[in-house]
Amino acid sequence: MDKPRSHGRLSVNLSRRPRSLMDGPPDLKNAWKAKVLTLFPEVFPGVLGSSLTGKALNQGLWALETKDLRAFGLGKHRQVDDTPAGGGAGLVMRADVLVPALKEARHGTPDDPALWPRLYLSPRGQPFTQAHAERYSKAQGITLLCGRFEGVDERVIAHHDLEEVSLGDFVLTGGEIAAQALIDATVRLIPRVLGNRASIEDESFSNGLLEHPHYTKPPVWQGRDIPDILLSGHHGDIARWRLAQAERLTKERRPDLWRAYCAKHGKDPDGDQEL
């Protein structure tokens, strides 16, 4: 088994204070970074500061930077939005507010979107999948624009060639919750964030299927037994059972995934397969 490689060395910064007395997580050079542009920076890191992602954040395995969009607002009241052109309900976030914020966020990051994706979280975006998380985790970092109100001026998306991403067919009051979900799904794929790399490989969507059922002690609970096969000790039989269960669940619950899986593996999605 390959030994995990370090994400890089600590950045060198001159300071009068010993490193042990410095505040905040270590600044690990070349660590994956999420830059979040939001009207509510105080809600971050939120859930990302807990559990394994929070531990990894404190260890410097990844970094989080928020930019307050209100700071780029116009006039005495720091206006960030205005009425939609052509009329209609709601407000639209202004291009002359968002573009300077995005420009500042680009500082020190590569222009190549493969190395540093720039995302706008939007219900009309491409559905976010495990494949997206894997792609983002292999980049140097990402920038996420959290929308509010009716959305953002279309010219912002065009000017910065933003990738629009959606968590699903529903609407939130803003992009902050979606941003935290996307970051969590991505950060957990970064080496050393999760203790057991194999747990990632067996998860739902990793092989195109939903995950098989899980059981743990006690062996009997309220008259319900753990399947005998899982207690047999025959690893080959257990693996085949888990695959069959994953196929059954995927066929029942996600016909779209099942068709894609069958096409990839030369199976008949409509066949009467014994699962």
Secondary structure, DSSP 8 states (H G I E B T S, - for coil): ------S--B-----SS-GGG--SS--BTT-EEEEEEES-GGG-SGGGGSHHHHHHHHHTSEEEEEEEGGGG-BTTTTB-EE--TT--SS-EE-HHHHHHHHHHHHTTS-S-TTTS-EEEEEEEEEE--HHHHHHHHTSSEEEEEE-BTT-B-HHHHHHTT-EEEESSSS--SBSHHHHHHHHHHHHTTSTTTSS-HHHHHTSTTTTSS-------S-SEETTEE--GGGGS--HHHHHHHHHHHHHHHHHHH-HHHHHHHHHHHT--TTS----
